[in-house]
């Protein structure tokens, strides 16, 4: 009878440990989702600023259609990206297109003095900083979540319940690792 009680206590203890690990994985997964939502909010803010910026530059540089089209196309791809990897690639393309747009703006002194352009430029710079922070926070949460799935004994629970590792939100192109220059 005493051995049965000890056995049941051990089984109950193991069950509680497994439940704790499972709940920890759920919490980490939810933190990753929340962190991605924060990245998404900042990316949407960026996407909302871009049409206004393009329209402001268009008024001064009417003959730069290809640049405007590239920015618009890159924005559309970024908005439509489905996975973290696709989002990373689309953001790289958008950053490059914005760099080209700002290079075009450099050739128009009246544009550089335009208050609307300066305000948009400042908002975009602030948004870029917020995106960088949100991306770092997301990647930190992903790292913790992925590590939890790799260490013993929580890796057993992760495999049993089908938890999948998350992708990091990284900038793949070496040229895109430089910040967008928005000051003139």
Residue pairs with C-beta under 8 A, 6 or more apart in sequence:
17 153
18 157
21 153
21 154
21 157
22 157
22 161
24 148
24 154
25 145
25 148
25 149
25 154
25 157
25 158
25 161
25 163
28 141
28 144
28 145
28 148
29 145
29 163
31 141
31 144
31 145
32 138
32 141
32 142
32 145
32 166
34 141
35 134
35 137
35 138
35 140
35 141
35 142
36 84
36 138
36 169
38 134
38 137
38 138
39 131
39 134
39 135
39 138
39 169
41 134
42 127
42 130
42 131
42 134
43 78
43 87
43 91
43 131
45 127
45 130
46 94
46 124
46 127
46 128
46 131
47 75
47 78
47 79
49 120
49 123
49 124
49 127
50 71
50 75
50 94
50 98
51 75
52 116
52 120
53 101
53 117
53 120
53 121
53 124
54 68
54 71
54 72
54 101
56 111
56 114
56 116
56 117
56 120
57 64
57 68
57 101
57 104
57 105
57 108
57 111
57 117
58 64
58 68
59 111
60 105
60 108
60 110
60 111
60 114
61 67
61 104
61 105
61 107
61 108
61 111
64 104
67 97
67 100
67 101
67 104
68 101
70 97
70 100
71 94
71 97
71 98
71 100
71 101
73 97
74 90
74 93
74 94
74 96
74 97
75 94
75 97
77 90
77 93
77 94
78 87
78 90
78 91
78 93
78 94
80 90
81 87
81 89
81 90
83 167
84 166
84 167
84 168
84 169
85 167
87 169
88 169
88 170
88 171
88 172
89 172
91 171
91 176
92 171
92 172
92 173
92 176
95 171
95 176
95 180
96 173
96 175
96 176
98 124
98 180
99 180
99 181
102 180
102 181
102 182
102 184
105 111
105 112
105 117
105 184
106 112
106 184
111 117
112 118
112 184
121 182
121 183
121 184
122 182
124 180
124 182
125 180
125 182
125 183
128 179
128 180
128 182
132 179
135 169
138 169
139 168
139 169
139 170
142 166
142 167
142 168
142 169
143 168
145 165
145 166
146 165
146 166
148 154
148 158
149 155
149 158
149 163
149 165
171 177
